């Protein structure tokens, strides 16, 4: 009798576990299908949920979210009218790429800016230090990585010094990228009166502002709301520093002075309000009055993209740039994992005679993405795309130039995570002089590049080919 009861109890337990598993799987599938995902991404998660639900469902709940609908609904659009910049809106707003970005929640292009490109880590660090020392009212910095190295320590000391002198210092750190530097490492800044917030902690899972998947990959620094730095540089010795080092990565960014700096500050304040729980209205009341004077003639469009924006602004802007290209497309990116639409668009442009140049690191810091990109690189080469591999050393630059007419820079990589999951920031440049300066920088990279020879799979390298196929299969989840 005891054996029968024990067997019956075990069967009942297994039955209940099966029911719970089915319910969780149905819940996860319903949520998955309600999100606007790329087909490959949807299929990858669907297979994981249905074939191995006890693994796939928890992983999806932990890593699978893509949009924060409530945040996207209540987050204000970055219209210049909000900042009193209506007079700075230029005729470039009629440009198809500009219209696409606006329709996805970005503000239109604004004039009255100066743009200075940052092409070395030493220059980026020098400008960052100079602007921190020169700030008189506020310093707003958001970064994905703050390292516990000599660069991170030096910046924390400097920020603490400015906070002690009465400057409002706010430092926003991604909870995953700054996992080991967002607590005690930043205490000197807190003790000096500065504020530090962690963006999207992983734990607890049930908190409204927690996620292991939705990372803030934006890199923005705004000083007195008038000068802003934006690009790919994290706050670590690999990316920047006072003196050159052999293993420093090649990165790219810009210093923007003028009304566009105020729009970048708006992005920061929205992220800060979300992470800190502070009132956006209170943050704006603390702002400088009339702090957005014209500083030059450059036309700039600020494009925020991610879970806090209803559409996919950067993705659609990039797609528009490709489709509108008449003569040339240059793409510089450390990681290249496009979706099928972007891949086919580039192939079609190359086959119609458009010069398409893709610059990648010969070997990135993420080997799995290097395997995943091989298929896409081969397909592009067969279509006539010129692929160049940068090296030695890691190239972390992110840029796109079309027809010497439009330039794009910022924090986003040319991969599915940046374009569809991460919080990212992009800056579109429409002034001819700025775009030509970007093009000259990109052309200069070729001196450090070699031609890619990945024209066909290597038949005898079974392990390498299997790794490539597995990486490509997992690419939507990378």
NUBA-790149 format. One line per field, with one value per residue (C-alpha): residue number from 0; residue in three letters; x, y, z. Coordinates in nm, 3 decimals, decimal comma. Example, Ala and Ser with C-alpha at 12.3 -4.5 7.8 and 13.67 -1.06 7.14 Angstrom:
<pts>
pos <- [0 / 1]
code <- [ala / ser]
px <- [1,230 / 1,367]
py <- [-0,450 / -0,106]
pz <- [0,780 / 0,714]
</pts>
This chain:
<pts>
pos <- [0 / 1 / 2 / 3 / 4 / 5 / 6 / 7 / 8 / 9 / 10 / 11 / 12 / 13 / 14 / 15 / 16 / 17 / 18 / 19 / 20 / 21 / 22 / 23 / 24 / 25 / 26 / 27 / 28 / 29 / 30 / 31 / 32 / 33 / 34 / 35 / 36 / 37 / 38 / 39 / 40 / 41 / 42 / 43 / 44 / 45 / 46 / 47 / 48 / 49 / 50 / 51 / 52 / 53 / 54 / 55 / 56 / 57 / 58 / 59 / 60 / 61 / 62 / 63 / 64 / 65 / 66 / 67 / 68 / 69 / 70 / 71 / 72 / 73 / 74 / 75 / 76 / 77 / 78 / 79 / 80 / 81 / 82 / 83 / 84 / 85 / 86 / 87 / 88 / 89 / 90 / 91 / 92 / 93 / 94 / 95 / 96 / 97 / 98 / 99 / 100 / 101 / 102 / 103 / 104 / 105 / 106 / 107 / 108 / 109 / 110 / 111 / 112 / 113 / 114 / 115 / 116 / 117 / 118 / 119 / 120 / 121 / 122 / 123 / 124 / 125 / 126 / 127 / 128 / 129 / 130 / 131 / 132 / 133 / 134 / 135 / 136 / 137 / 138 / 139 / 140 / 141 / 142 / 143 / 144 / 145 / 146 / 147 / 148 / 149 / 150 / 151 / 152 / 153 / 154 / 155 / 156 / 157 / 158 / 159 / 160 / 161 / 162 / 163 / 164 / 165 / 166 / 167 / 168 / 169 / 170 / 171 / 172 / 173 / 174 / 175 / 176 / 177 / 178 / 179 / 180 / 181 / 182 / 183 / 184 / 185 / 186 / 187 / 188 / 189 / 190 / 191 / 192 / 193 / 194 / 195 / 196 / 197 / 198 / 199 / 200 / 201 / 202 / 203 / 204 / 205 / 206 / 207 / 208 / 209 / 210 / 211 / 212 / 213 / 214 / 215 / 216 / 217 / 218 / 219 / 220 / 221 / 222 / 223 / 224 / 225 / 226 / 227 / 228 / 229 / 230 / 231 / 232 / 233 / 234 / 235 / 236 / 237 / 238 / 239 / 240 / 241 / 242 / 243 / 244 / 245 / 246 / 247 / 248 / 249 / 250 / 251 / 252 / 253 / 254 / 255 / 256 / 257 / 258 / 259 / 260 / 261 / 262 / 263 / 264 / 265 / 266 / 267 / 268 / 269 / 270 / 271 / 272 / 273 / 274 / 275 / 276 / 277 / 278 / 279 / 280 / 281 / 282 / 283 / 284 / 285 / 286 / 287 / 288 / 289 / 290 / 291 / 292 / 293 / 294 / 295 / 296 / 297 / 298 / 299 / 300 / 301 / 302 / 303 / 304 / 305 / 306 / 307 / 308 / 309 / 310 / 311 / 312 / 313 / 314 / 315 / 316 / 317 / 318 / 319 / 320 / 321 / 322 / 323 / 324 / 325 / 326 / 327 / 328 / 329 / 330 / 331 / 332 / 333 / 334 / 335 / 336 / 337 / 338 / 339 / 340 / 341 / 342 / 343 / 344 / 345 / 346 / 347 / 348 / 349 / 350 / 351 / 352 / 353 / 354 / 355 / 356 / 357 / 358 / 359 / 360 / 361 / 362 / 363 / 364 / 365 / 366 / 367 / 368 / 369 / 370 / 371 / 372 / 373 / 374 / 375 / 376 / 377 / 378 / 379 / 380 / 381 / 382 / 383 / 384 / 385 / 386 / 387 / 388 / 389 / 390 / 391 / 392 / 393 / 394 / 395 / 396 / 397 / 398 / 399 / 400 / 401 / 402 / 403 / 404 / 405 / 406 / 407 / 408 / 409 / 410 / 411 / 412 / 413 / 414 / 415 / 416 / 417 / 418 / 419 / 420 / 421 / 422 / 423 / 424 / 425 / 426 / 427 / 428 / 429 / 430 / 431 / 432 / 433 / 434 / 435 / 436 / 437 / 438 / 439 / 440 / 441 / 442 / 443 / 444 / 445 / 446 / 447 / 448 / 449 / 450 / 451 / 452 / 453 / 454 / 455 / 456 / 457 / 458 / 459 / 460 / 461 / 462 / 463 / 464 / 465 / 466 / 467 / 468 / 469 / 470 / 471 / 472 / 473 / 474 / 475 / 476 / 477]
code <- [unk / unk / unk / unk / unk / unk / unk / unk / unk / unk / unk / unk / unk / unk / unk / unk / unk / unk / unk / unk / unk / unk / unk / unk / unk / unk / unk / unk / unk / unk / unk / unk / unk / unk / unk / unk / unk / unk / unk / unk / unk / unk / unk / unk / unk / unk / unk / unk / unk / unk / unk / unk / unk / unk / unk / unk / unk / unk / unk / unk / unk / unk / unk / unk / unk / unk / unk / unk / unk / unk / unk / unk / unk / unk / unk / unk / unk / unk / unk / unk / unk / unk / unk / unk / unk / unk / unk / unk / unk / unk / unk / unk / unk / unk / unk / unk / unk / unk / unk / unk / unk / unk / unk / unk / unk / unk / unk / unk / unk / unk / unk / unk / unk / unk / unk / unk / unk / unk / unk / unk / unk / unk / unk / unk / unk / unk / unk / unk / unk / unk / unk / unk / unk / unk / unk / unk / unk / unk / unk / unk / unk / unk / unk / unk / unk / unk / unk / unk / unk / unk / unk / unk / unk / unk / unk / unk / unk / unk / unk / unk / unk / unk / unk / unk / unk / unk / unk / unk / unk / unk / unk / unk / unk / unk / unk / unk / unk / unk / unk / unk / unk / unk / unk / unk / unk / unk / unk / unk / unk / unk / unk / unk / unk / unk / unk / unk / unk / unk / unk / unk / unk / unk / unk / unk / unk / unk / unk / unk / unk / unk / unk / unk / unk / unk / unk / unk / unk / unk / unk / unk / unk / unk / unk / unk / unk / unk / unk / unk / unk / unk / unk / unk / unk / unk / unk / unk / unk / unk / unk / unk / unk / unk / unk / unk / unk / unk / unk / unk / unk / unk / unk / unk / unk / unk / unk / unk / unk / unk / unk / unk / unk / unk / unk / unk / unk / unk / unk / unk / unk / unk / unk / unk / unk / unk / unk / unk / unk / unk / unk / unk / unk / unk / unk / unk / unk / unk / unk / unk / unk / unk / unk / unk / unk / unk / unk / unk / unk / unk / unk / unk / unk / unk / unk / unk / unk / unk / unk / unk / unk / unk / unk / unk / unk / unk / unk / unk / unk / unk / unk / unk / unk / unk / unk / unk / unk / unk / unk / unk / unk / unk / unk / unk / unk / unk / unk / unk / unk / unk / unk / unk / unk / unk / unk / unk / unk / unk / unk / unk / unk / unk / unk / unk / unk / unk / unk / unk / unk / unk / unk / unk / unk / unk / unk / unk / unk / unk / unk / unk / unk / unk / unk / unk / unk / unk / unk / unk / unk / unk / unk / unk / unk / unk / unk / unk / unk / unk / unk / unk / unk / unk / unk / unk / unk / unk / unk / unk / unk / unk / unk / unk / unk / unk / unk / unk / unk / unk / unk / unk / unk / unk / unk / unk / unk / unk / unk / unk / unk / unk / unk / unk / unk / unk / unk / unk / unk / unk / unk / unk / unk / unk / unk / unk / unk / unk / unk / unk / unk / unk / unk / unk / unk / unk / unk / unk / unk / unk / unk / unk / unk / unk / unk / unk / unk / unk / unk / unk / unk / unk / unk / unk / unk / unk / unk / unk / unk / unk / unk / unk / unk / unk / unk / unk / unk / unk / unk / unk / unk / unk]
px <- [0,000 / 0,284 / 0,454 / 0,130 / 0,078 / 0,439 / 0,404 / 0,074 / 0,230 / 0,523 / 0,291 / 0,077 / 0,386 / 0,510 / 0,163 / 0,150 / 0,501 / 0,396 / 0,091 / 0,301 / 0,554 / 0,281 / 0,125 / 0,462 / 0,543 / 0,207 / 0,259 / 0,608 / 0,494 / 0,204 / 0,440 / 0,695 / 0,441 / 0,307 / 0,648 / 0,765 / 1,072 / 1,275 / 1,162 / 1,497 / 1,490 / 1,131 / 1,205 / 1,516 / 1,323 / 1,021 / 1,235 / 1,399 / 1,064 / 0,886 / 1,168 / 1,327 / 1,063 / 1,228 / 1,535 / 1,386 / 1,109 / 1,329 / 1,591 / 1,325 / 1,179 / 1,529 / 1,676 / 1,397 / 1,219 / 1,256 / 1,030 / 0,915 / 0,572 / 0,471 / 0,800 / 0,775 / 0,420 / 0,498 / 0,843 / 0,833 / 0,937 / 1,254 / 1,091 / 1,299 / 0,979 / 1,002 / 1,337 / 1,242 / 1,441 / 1,167 / 1,358 / 1,660 / 1,469 / 1,614 / 1,481 / 1,671 / 1,365 / 1,228 / 1,516 / 1,368 / 1,606 / 1,520 / 1,148 / 1,189 / 1,369 / 1,103 / 0,824 / 0,995 / 1,012 / 1,325 / 1,326 / 1,394 / 1,741 / 1,847 / 2,102 / 2,331 / 2,584 / 2,955 / 3,081 / 3,436 / 3,520 / 3,716 / 3,935 / 4,178 / 4,137 / 4,392 / 4,198 / 3,869 / 4,016 / 4,172 / 3,841 / 3,651 / 3,887 / 3,887 / 3,508 / 3,472 / 3,711 / 3,537 / 3,178 / 3,015 / 2,661 / 2,615 / 2,795 / 2,577 / 2,752 / 2,609 / 2,827 / 2,803 / 3,145 / 3,330 / 3,647 / 3,824 / 4,152 / 4,367 / 4,135 / 3,823 / 3,992 / 4,118 / 3,775 / 3,601 / 3,852 / 3,800 / 3,420 / 3,432 / 3,646 / 3,392 / 3,105 / 3,280 / 3,294 / 2,918 / 2,878 / 2,579 / 2,736 / 2,516 / 2,675 / 2,449 / 2,603 / 2,466 / 2,418 / 2,573 / 2,852 / 2,951 / 2,877 / 3,206 / 3,241 / 2,898 / 2,913 / 3,211 / 3,428 / 3,204 / 3,179 / 3,430 / 3,193 / 2,890 / 3,074 / 3,152 / 2,784 / 2,763 / 2,483 / 2,533 / 2,255 / 2,257 / 2,052 / 1,837 / 1,972 / 1,952 / 1,806 / 1,536 / 1,366 / 1,022 / 1,124 / 0,982 / 1,327 / 1,523 / 1,630 / 1,924 / 1,862 / 1,778 / 2,112 / 2,188 / 2,463 / 2,449 / 2,765 / 2,678 / 2,847 / 2,681 / 2,839 / 2,622 / 2,371 / 2,569 / 2,850 / 2,808 / 3,031 / 2,881 / 3,019 / 3,155 / 3,407 / 3,354 / 3,536 / 3,824 / 4,190 / 4,110 / 3,903 / 4,074 / 4,352 / 4,601 / 4,884 / 4,894 / 4,913 / 4,981 / 4,658 / 4,422 / 4,122 / 4,044 / 3,722 / 3,522 / 3,299 / 3,224 / 3,199 / 2,884 / 2,828 / 2,491 / 2,120 / 2,184 / 2,371 / 2,046 / 1,867 / 2,134 / 2,083 / 1,710 / 1,797 / 2,016 / 1,750 / 1,485 / 1,717 / 1,811 / 1,446 / 1,372 / 1,669 / 1,639 / 1,263 / 1,304 / 1,043 / 1,127 / 0,962 / 1,182 / 1,490 / 1,391 / 1,324 / 1,685 / 1,801 / 1,981 / 1,758 / 1,842 / 2,132 / 2,110 / 2,273 / 2,365 / 2,732 / 2,785 / 2,621 / 2,613 / 2,280 / 2,244 / 1,965 / 1,965 / 1,815 / 1,749 / 1,660 / 1,574 / 1,313 / 1,201 / 1,108 / 0,798 / 0,966 / 1,313 / 1,449 / 1,813 / 1,732 / 1,487 / 1,718 / 2,003 / 1,772 / 1,660 / 2,022 / 2,103 / 1,798 / 1,843 / 2,213 / 2,306 / 2,685 / 2,852 / 2,788 / 3,060 / 2,995 / 3,244 / 3,148 / 3,315 / 3,038 / 2,841 / 2,527 / 2,256 / 1,904 / 1,790 / 1,646 / 1,967 / 2,177 / 1,969 / 1,950 / 2,330 / 2,361 / 2,112 / 2,292 / 2,626 / 2,483 / 2,340 / 2,685 / 2,680 / 3,022 / 2,967 / 3,260 / 3,246 / 3,528 / 3,547 / 3,813 / 4,020 / 3,962 / 3,719 / 3,704 / 3,403 / 3,507 / 3,149 / 3,043 / 3,338 / 3,213 / 2,855 / 2,952 / 3,132 / 2,818 / 2,707 / 3,054 / 3,068 / 2,726 / 2,822 / 3,153 / 2,978 / 2,749 / 3,049 / 3,086 / 3,440 / 3,518 / 3,827 / 3,961 / 4,126 / 4,429 / 4,633 / 4,438 / 4,069 / 3,854 / 3,550 / 3,440 / 3,077 / 2,998 / 2,811 / 2,856 / 2,629 / 2,706 / 2,921 / 2,578 / 2,470 / 2,683 / 2,582 / 2,782 / 2,700 / 2,691 / 2,514 / 2,688 / 2,563 / 2,407 / 2,068 / 2,124 / 2,215 / 1,945 / 1,658 / 1,730 / 1,977 / 1,921 / 2,132 / 2,204 / 2,278 / 2,365 / 2,292 / 2,509 / 2,370 / 2,624 / 2,856 / 3,173 / 3,102 / 3,019 / 3,330 / 3,543 / 3,386 / 3,458 / 3,822 / 3,857 / 3,701 / 3,928 / 4,224 / 4,132 / 4,208 / 4,581 / 4,549 / 4,327 / 4,369 / 4,124 / 3,895 / 3,947 / 3,635 / 3,503 / 3,387 / 3,355 / 3,673 / 3,569 / 3,814 / 3,778 / 3,480 / 3,503 / 3,529 / 3,232 / 3,020 / 3,113 / 3,013 / 2,674 / 2,603 / 2,704 / 2,480 / 2,192 / 2,243 / 2,304 / 1,951 / 2,020 / 2,371]
py <- [0,000 / 0,240 / 0,165 / 0,238 / 0,568 / 0,663 / 0,580 / 0,769 / 1,072 / 1,074 / 1,046 / 1,331 / 1,543 / 1,476 / 1,554 / 1,886 / 1,974 / 1,898 / 2,124 / 2,404 / 2,360 / 2,378 / 2,688 / 2,864 / 2,766 / 2,899 / 3,222 / 3,265 / 3,186 / 3,433 / 3,704 / 3,618 / 3,637 / 3,971 / 4,137 / 4,278 / 4,062 / 3,955 / 3,611 / 3,446 / 3,571 / 3,454 / 3,107 / 3,068 / 3,147 / 2,943 / 2,631 / 2,679 / 2,726 / 2,432 / 2,176 / 2,239 / 2,439 / 2,397 / 2,570 / 2,784 / 2,947 / 3,070 / 3,191 / 3,378 / 3,539 / 3,641 / 3,744 / 3,759 / 4,091 / 4,355 / 4,652 / 4,832 / 4,932 / 5,149 / 5,336 / 5,384 / 5,512 / 5,773 / 5,879 / 6,217 / 6,245 / 6,444 / 6,726 / 7,046 / 7,243 / 7,106 / 7,283 / 7,598 / 7,493 / 7,516 / 7,790 / 7,560 / 7,285 / 7,275 / 7,188 / 6,858 / 6,734 / 6,647 / 6,404 / 6,047 / 5,919 / 6,214 / 6,150 / 5,782 / 5,867 / 6,123 / 5,871 / 5,639 / 5,897 / 6,101 / 6,477 / 6,639 / 6,763 / 7,090 / 7,341 / 7,572 / 7,308 / 7,243 / 6,886 / 6,775 / 6,410 / 6,206 / 5,950 / 5,841 / 5,730 / 5,987 / 6,273 / 6,146 / 6,128 / 6,475 / 6,629 / 6,445 / 6,570 / 6,922 / 6,943 / 6,795 / 7,061 / 7,340 / 7,252 / 7,509 / 7,383 / 7,015 / 6,701 / 6,417 / 6,093 / 5,758 / 5,461 / 5,089 / 5,018 / 5,199 / 5,001 / 4,967 / 5,066 / 5,379 / 5,554 / 5,480 / 5,584 / 5,909 / 6,001 / 5,923 / 6,143 / 6,426 / 6,399 / 6,399 / 6,713 / 6,892 / 6,777 / 6,926 / 7,257 / 7,261 / 7,115 / 6,882 / 6,549 / 6,258 / 5,927 / 5,660 / 5,311 / 5,001 / 4,740 / 4,459 / 4,644 / 4,814 / 4,517 / 4,551 / 4,929 / 5,071 / 5,014 / 5,094 / 5,204 / 5,510 / 5,596 / 5,886 / 6,054 / 5,988 / 6,121 / 6,442 / 6,503 / 6,345 / 6,106 / 5,755 / 5,534 / 5,175 / 5,114 / 4,800 / 4,579 / 4,207 / 4,124 / 4,105 / 3,966 / 4,091 / 4,455 / 4,693 / 4,832 / 4,506 / 4,300 / 4,082 / 4,141 / 4,509 / 4,683 / 5,054 / 5,061 / 5,441 / 5,648 / 6,013 / 6,292 / 6,635 / 6,941 / 7,239 / 7,114 / 7,295 / 7,052 / 6,675 / 6,378 / 6,076 / 5,764 / 5,420 / 5,501 / 5,333 / 5,464 / 5,217 / 5,206 / 4,989 / 5,275 / 5,593 / 5,728 / 6,014 / 5,836 / 5,582 / 5,211 / 4,929 / 4,740 / 5,039 / 4,981 / 5,202 / 5,386 / 5,678 / 5,954 / 6,325 / 6,641 / 6,837 / 7,196 / 7,364 / 7,274 / 6,903 / 6,880 / 6,976 / 6,692 / 6,445 / 6,581 / 6,506 / 6,142 / 6,131 / 6,289 / 6,043 / 5,749 / 5,902 / 5,953 / 5,590 / 5,451 / 5,678 / 5,713 / 6,093 / 6,313 / 6,423 / 6,757 / 6,813 / 6,729 / 6,982 / 7,252 / 7,210 / 7,282 / 7,595 / 7,861 / 7,954 / 7,707 / 7,612 / 7,886 / 7,835 / 7,744 / 7,675 / 7,561 / 7,181 / 7,001 / 6,716 / 6,469 / 6,284 / 5,934 / 5,731 / 5,366 / 5,078 / 4,937 / 5,290 / 5,382 / 5,241 / 5,183 / 5,075 / 5,417 / 5,334 / 5,019 / 5,195 / 5,495 / 5,263 / 5,076 / 5,408 / 5,521 / 5,201 / 5,212 / 5,582 / 5,545 / 5,640 / 5,603 / 5,469 / 5,307 / 5,276 / 5,077 / 5,055 / 4,825 / 4,588 / 4,326 / 4,246 / 4,035 / 4,189 / 4,065 / 3,933 / 4,268 / 4,462 / 4,185 / 4,168 / 4,548 / 4,573 / 4,291 / 4,454 / 4,789 / 4,626 / 4,441 / 4,762 / 4,922 / 5,108 / 5,102 / 4,922 / 4,903 / 4,713 / 4,756 / 4,500 / 4,404 / 4,110 / 3,953 / 4,104 / 4,056 / 3,822 / 3,516 / 3,385 / 3,697 / 3,650 / 3,301 / 3,428 / 3,701 / 3,468 / 3,366 / 3,729 / 3,838 / 3,564 / 3,656 / 4,023 / 3,945 / 3,735 / 4,033 / 4,261 / 4,424 / 4,528 / 4,381 / 4,496 / 4,360 / 4,601 / 4,493 / 4,426 / 4,531 / 4,566 / 4,817 / 4,928 / 5,216 / 5,244 / 5,463 / 5,473 / 5,715 / 5,730 / 5,927 / 6,174 / 6,313 / 6,154 / 6,023 / 5,815 / 5,765 / 5,663 / 5,358 / 5,101 / 4,806 / 4,661 / 4,361 / 4,243 / 4,318 / 4,681 / 4,740 / 4,565 / 4,513 / 4,755 / 5,114 / 5,290 / 5,643 / 5,756 / 6,092 / 6,164 / 6,430 / 6,610 / 6,890 / 6,823 / 6,926 / 6,694 / 6,398 / 6,449 / 6,459 / 6,128 / 5,982 / 6,091 / 5,918 / 5,597 / 5,602 / 5,641 / 5,313 / 5,126 / 5,177 / 4,942 / 4,686 / 4,379 / 4,222 / 3,955 / 3,612 / 3,442 / 3,371 / 3,016 / 2,769 / 2,567 / 2,212 / 2,027 / 2,240 / 2,057 / 2,208 / 2,562 / 2,512 / 2,361 / 2,654 / 2,894 / 2,728 / 2,714 / 3,077 / 3,177 / 2,979 / 3,160 / 3,497 / 3,629 / 3,576 / 3,725]
pz <- [0,000 / 0,092 / -0,240 / -0,426 / -0,241 / -0,303 / -0,673 / -0,693 / -0,520 / -0,756 / -1,056 / -0,926 / -0,870 / -1,221 / -1,355 / -1,170 / -1,288 / -1,644 / -1,610 / -1,465 / -1,747 / -2,013 / -1,853 / -1,832 / -2,189 / -2,314 / -2,120 / -2,264 / -2,620 / -2,591 / -2,470 / -2,736 / -3,019 / -2,894 / -2,937 / -3,269 / -3,320 / -3,617 / -3,746 / -3,671 / -3,314 / -3,267 / -3,407 / -3,187 / -2,869 / -2,979 / -3,029 / -2,689 / -2,514 / -2,679 / -2,694 / -2,354 / -2,160 / -1,818 / -1,958 / -2,235 / -2,030 / -1,741 / -1,989 / -2,187 / -1,874 / -1,771 / -2,107 / -2,363 / -2,312 / -2,581 / -2,513 / -2,197 / -2,320 / -2,026 / -2,037 / -2,413 / -2,378 / -2,112 / -2,228 / -2,401 / -2,764 / -2,822 / -3,011 / -3,019 / -2,947 / -2,592 / -2,551 / -2,737 / -3,044 / -3,305 / -3,489 / -3,521 / -3,706 / -4,057 / -4,400 / -4,368 / -4,182 / -4,529 / -4,586 / -4,594 / -4,326 / -4,102 / -4,151 / -4,069 / -3,744 / -3,648 / -3,712 / -3,462 / -3,183 / -3,256 / -3,291 / -3,629 / -3,724 / -3,559 / -3,680 / -3,489 / -3,378 / -3,408 / -3,438 / -3,360 / -3,425 / -3,170 / -3,343 / -3,070 / -2,710 / -2,595 / -2,756 / -2,613 / -2,263 / -2,290 / -2,400 / -2,126 / -1,856 / -1,997 / -2,002 / -1,653 / -1,519 / -1,714 / -1,612 / -1,385 / -1,337 / -1,425 / -1,543 / -1,670 / -1,772 / -1,870 / -1,967 / -2,020 / -1,863 / -1,586 / -1,518 / -1,185 / -1,348 / -1,346 / -1,593 / -1,389 / -1,064 / -1,214 / -1,347 / -1,017 / -0,831 / -1,078 / -1,066 / -0,686 / -0,693 / -0,915 / -0,692 / -0,388 / -0,577 / -0,615 / -0,964 / -0,999 / -1,092 / -1,200 / -1,305 / -1,456 / -1,479 / -1,645 / -1,372 / -1,578 / -1,755 / -1,427 / -1,202 / -1,011 / -1,013 / -0,928 / -0,551 / -0,327 / -0,618 / -0,663 / -0,291 / -0,317 / -0,562 / -0,340 / -0,035 / -0,225 / -0,301 / -0,645 / -0,742 / -0,879 / -1,012 / -1,141 / -1,456 / -1,471 / -1,189 / -1,266 / -0,925 / -0,805 / -1,115 / -1,010 / -0,970 / -1,232 / -1,308 / -1,328 / -1,628 / -1,725 / -2,094 / -2,145 / -2,113 / -2,137 / -2,399 / -2,442 / -2,388 / -2,329 / -2,137 / -2,119 / -1,959 / -1,856 / -2,117 / -2,388 / -2,477 / -2,523 / -2,597 / -2,768 / -2,937 / -2,854 / -2,580 / -2,244 / -1,936 / -1,930 / -2,034 / -2,339 / -2,479 / -2,356 / -2,141 / -2,099 / -2,280 / -2,566 / -2,486 / -2,730 / -2,665 / -2,678 / -2,903 / -3,203 / -3,120 / -3,253 / -3,123 / -3,136 / -2,928 / -3,010 / -2,900 / -2,946 / -2,938 / -3,013 / -2,681 / -2,510 / -2,687 / -2,572 / -2,221 / -2,259 / -2,331 / -2,022 / -1,798 / -1,919 / -1,841 / -1,505 / -1,408 / -1,495 / -1,300 / -0,997 / -0,968 / -0,958 / -1,118 / -1,474 / -1,404 / -1,099 / -1,306 / -1,570 / -1,310 / -1,206 / -1,561 / -1,672 / -1,833 / -2,192 / -2,194 / -2,561 / -2,769 / -3,132 / -3,172 / -3,543 / -3,865 / -3,835 / -3,871 / -3,623 / -3,544 / -3,212 / -3,235 / -2,921 / -2,975 / -2,746 / -2,508 / -2,412 / -2,771 / -2,938 / -3,276 / -3,388 / -3,479 / -3,547 / -3,742 / -3,972 / -4,014 / -4,118 / -4,357 / -4,507 / -4,551 / -4,738 / -4,961 / -5,042 / -5,126 / -5,482 / -5,496 / -5,182 / -4,845 / -4,581 / -4,263 / -3,977 / -3,691 / -3,441 / -3,462 / -3,777 / -3,741 / -3,962 / -4,009 / -4,348 / -4,459 / -4,396 / -4,552 / -4,869 / -4,896 / -4,891 / -5,145 / -5,382 / -5,358 / -5,434 / -5,735 / -5,878 / -5,881 / -5,552 / -5,382 / -5,050 / -4,807 / -4,478 / -4,222 / -3,938 / -3,685 / -3,809 / -3,467 / -3,218 / -2,842 / -2,885 / -3,093 / -3,116 / -3,307 / -3,542 / -3,626 / -3,660 / -3,909 / -4,151 / -4,342 / -4,384 / -4,495 / -4,760 / -4,896 / -4,918 / -5,088 / -5,350 / -5,418 / -5,471 / -5,130 / -5,038 / -4,694 / -4,507 / -4,179 / -3,936 / -3,740 / -3,548 / -3,244 / -3,174 / -3,360 / -3,161 / -3,387 / -3,502 / -3,802 / -4,132 / -4,423 / -4,729 / -5,049 / -4,851 / -4,761 / -4,432 / -4,147 / -3,846 / -3,528 / -3,173 / -2,947 / -3,166 / -3,329 / -3,657 / -3,485 / -3,370 / -3,000 / -3,061 / -3,320 / -3,144 / -2,772 / -2,613 / -2,509 / -2,774 / -2,893 / -3,247 / -3,401 / -3,766 / -3,931 / -4,236 / -4,295 / -4,588 / -4,407 / -4,112 / -4,335 / -4,548 / -4,233 / -4,127 / -4,471 / -4,456 / -4,118 / -4,254 / -4,561 / -4,326 / -4,156 / -4,479 / -4,422 / -4,124 / -4,300 / -4,516 / -4,757 / -4,618 / -4,775 / -4,638 / -4,987 / -4,922 / -4,632 / -4,575 / -4,654 / -4,431 / -4,116 / -3,972 / -3,622 / -3,760 / -3,992 / -3,712 / -3,486 / -3,763 / -3,812 / -3,438 / -3,398 / -3,685 / -3,531 / -3,201 / -3,369 / -3,296 / -2,925 / -2,913]
</pts>
